[in-house]
Each structure stands twice: as structure tokens, then as C-alpha cells.
Amino acid sequence: MRIDKLQRIAVGALEDIKARDIQVLDVRARTSLYDTMVIASADSNRQVRALANHVRDKLKEASDAASEVAEEA
């Protein structure tokens, strides 16, 4: 899956449950581990956990859907 699509999914998931101050940073010049980093704020620890779980679930759904399409081809 392409990086830009992953970013859109992650940002969309964060927006779904009201994350604040969402930033997408290009970190390619700083590290070889990642291309981008998505950062967001929340009002409580509970909301941070909910944001992380929601992003994980949405990315997993997208990954599973991409795998199904690849298997059909």
C-alpha cells in the first residue's frame, strides 16, 4: 500500500474521533526508519488509547482489503 494512502487513512481515523492538532511530518531526511510521522493531540489518556486503537483498526482493515484484492488478481 502506498504511503500517501496510509497517511490519508491514519489522518481520517484521527479526525473520526476528534484528535486535535494533527500533523504529518516528512522525516526522511532525519531517519531511515520512517518516511512520515503522524502526530496528534488528545484531551485524556483514554482518548489517546482510543485514537491509537482506531488508527490501528482502520489501517488493518485497509491492509486486509488490499490483500483480498491482490489474492483475487
C-alpha positions in Angstrom: 0.0 0.0 0.0 1.3 3.5 -0.8 2.5 5.9 1.8 0.1 8.7 0.8 -2.9 6.3 1.1 -1.7 5.2 4.6 -1.4 8.8 5.6 -4.9 9.6 4.5 -6.3 6.6 6.3 -4.4 7.4 9.5 -5.4 11.1 9.4 -9.0 10.2 8.6 -9.1 7.8 11.5 -7.8 10.5 13.8 -10.3 13.0 12.6 -13.1 10.4 13.0 -12.8 10.6 16.8 -11.8 14.2 17.2 -8.0 14.2 17.5 -6.6 17.7 17.8 -3.5 19.4 16.2 -3.0 16.6 13.6 0.4 17.0 11.9 2.0 14.9 9.2 5.8 15.3 9.2 8.2 14.2 6.4 11.1 12.6 8.4 13.0 11.0 5.5 15.9 13.5 5.9 16.2 12.7 9.6 15.9 8.9 9.8 16.0 5.9 7.5 13.4 4.1 9.6 10.3 6.1 8.6 9.2 8.3 5.7 6.5 10.2 7.6 5.3 10.6 11.2 1.7 11.4 12.1 1.3 13.3 15.4 -2.0 14.3 17.1 -3.2 15.6 20.5 -6.0 14.4 22.7 -7.6 15.6 25.9 -7.0 12.5 28.1 -5.1 9.2 28.3 -8.3 7.4 27.5 -8.8 9.4 24.3 -5.1 8.7 23.3 -5.7 5.0 23.6 -8.9 5.2 21.7 -7.2 7.2 18.9 -4.3 4.7 18.7 -6.7 1.7 18.6 -8.9 3.4 16.0 -5.9 4.2 13.7 -4.6 0.6 14.1 -8.0 -0.9 13.3 -8.5 1.3 10.2 -5.0 0.6 8.8 -5.6 -3.2 9.4 -9.0 -3.0 7.6 -7.3 -1.3 4.7 -4.5 -3.8 4.6 -6.9 -6.7 4.7 -8.9 -5.3 1.9 -5.7 -4.7 -0.2 -4.7 -8.3 0.5 -8.1 -9.6 -0.7 -7.8 -7.6 -3.9 -4.3 -8.9 -4.5 -5.4 -12.5 -3.9 -8.3 -12.1 -6.5 -5.9 -10.9 -9.2 
